[in-house]
Amino acid sequence: MIRQQAEILPHGEKAGIWMFLLKKRTFCIFRCTFLLILVAAGLMLIQPGQAAAAKAPATTIGIVDYGQLMDAYPGLQAVDQTLRTEAEQAKQEFASRSAGLNDQDKQRLGQELGLRLEQKRQQLLQEMTEKINVIVGSVAAEKKLTIVVFKDTVITGGVDITKDVAAKFTPKK
């Protein structure tokens, strides 16, 4: 259609339309080339990222037997003795306060004292666990371990640091 219109136009105007079409085609070629360059540059940027991911250091996993550490912890006897003392005090308090109470009030008092004893147990175990975790963290850092997990969650592999952690416990007094 443009050709038909160009044939009707005088010679000078034909050249103008052909110039316009040539410029339009050149611009389209330029735009396509520019997009190809952008895509190529994007691919070049992605490639180093993949190479860096391939060169990432291997994860080293440490394992620890937490039950064994709790048993070996020097403060375990003190925690156990504190809990026994608390239980004996709760028993004596129940005996003295329950005199004259009906069964429902005795049950409520027993639950209250049991809850208090459980909270004390949780507090003591949390303190002990936090101290053990600090030592586990220091051993893991020394051995350049990326992560430490419980021994019973691992089927195979990993570096067992249980003995190294237990060796760092302060001696019993």
WOCOR-V119705 format. One record per residue. N is the residue number from 1. BURIAL is b if it has 24 or more other C-alpha atoms within 12 Angstrom, else e. D_LAST is the distance of its C-alpha to the last C-alpha in Angstrom with 2 decimals. Layout:
{{N/BURIAL/D_LAST} {N/BURIAL/D_LAST}}
This chain:
{{1/e/103.55} {2/e/102.61} {3/e/104.90} {4/e/107.77} {5/e/107.23} {6/e/106.99} {7/e/110.36} {8/e/112.05} {9/e/110.74} {10/e/112.53} {11/e/111.40} {12/e/109.28} {13/e/107.35} {14/e/106.68} {15/e/104.89} {16/e/102.79} {17/e/101.64} {18/e/100.88} {19/e/98.92} {20/e/97.03} {21/e/96.22} {22/e/95.22} {23/e/92.88} {24/e/91.40} {25/e/90.83} {26/e/89.35} {27/e/86.96} {28/e/85.87} {29/e/85.29} {30/e/83.33} {31/e/81.17} {32/e/80.45} {33/e/79.58} {34/e/77.22} {35/e/75.42} {36/e/75.10} {37/e/73.57} {38/e/71.04} {39/e/70.08} {40/e/69.75} {41/e/67.58} {42/e/65.36} {43/e/64.94} {44/e/64.04} {45/e/61.33} {46/e/59.89} {47/e/59.78} {48/e/57.22} {49/e/54.89} {50/e/55.14} {51/e/54.55} {52/e/51.40} {53/e/50.15} {54/e/50.88} {55/e/48.92} {56/e/45.80} {57/e/42.62} {58/e/41.45} {59/e/38.63} {60/e/35.48} {61/b/33.51} {62/b/29.87} {63/b/28.54} {64/b/25.14} {65/b/24.12} {66/b/22.42} {67/e/21.84} {68/e/19.93} {69/b/17.81} {70/b/17.14} {71/e/16.16} {72/b/13.81} {73/b/12.20} {74/e/8.45} {75/b/9.64} {76/b/12.27} {77/e/11.20} {78/e/11.00} {79/b/14.36} {80/e/15.76} {81/e/15.06} {82/e/16.61} {83/b/19.53} {84/e/20.11} {85/e/20.26} {86/b/22.60} {87/b/24.73} {88/e/25.13} {89/e/26.15} {90/b/28.58} {91/e/30.04} {92/e/30.61} {93/e/32.09} {94/b/34.37} {95/e/35.56} {96/e/36.41} {97/e/37.99} {98/e/39.86} {99/e/42.01} {100/e/45.56} {101/e/44.96} {102/e/47.09} {103/e/45.75} {104/e/45.85} {105/e/43.87} {106/e/41.31} {107/e/40.93} {108/e/40.56} {109/b/37.92} {110/b/35.98} {111/e/36.19} {112/e/35.07} {113/b/31.98} {114/e/31.25} {115/e/31.63} {116/e/29.26} {117/b/26.60} {118/e/27.27} {119/e/27.04} {120/e/23.60} {121/b/22.50} {122/e/24.14} {123/e/22.52} {124/b/18.93} {125/b/19.84} {126/e/21.61} {127/e/18.75} {128/b/16.56} {129/e/19.68} {130/e/20.40} {131/b/17.09} {132/b/17.74} {133/b/21.35} {134/e/20.63} {135/b/18.91} {136/b/21.82} {137/b/24.24} {138/e/22.97} {139/b/23.16} {140/b/26.56} {141/e/27.78} {142/e/26.81} {143/e/28.70} {144/e/31.50} {145/b/31.42} {146/e/33.82} {147/e/32.29} {148/b/29.39} {149/b/30.11} {150/b/28.63} {151/e/29.13} {152/e/31.12} {153/e/33.69} {154/e/34.62} {155/e/37.16} {156/e/37.28} {157/e/36.21} {158/e/33.46} {159/b/30.58} {160/b/27.47} {161/b/24.41} {162/b/21.88} {163/e/20.24} {164/b/20.34} {165/b/18.60} {166/b/15.82} {167/e/15.41} {168/b/14.81} {169/b/11.80} {170/e/8.85} {171/e/6.41} {172/e/3.79} {173/e/0.00}}
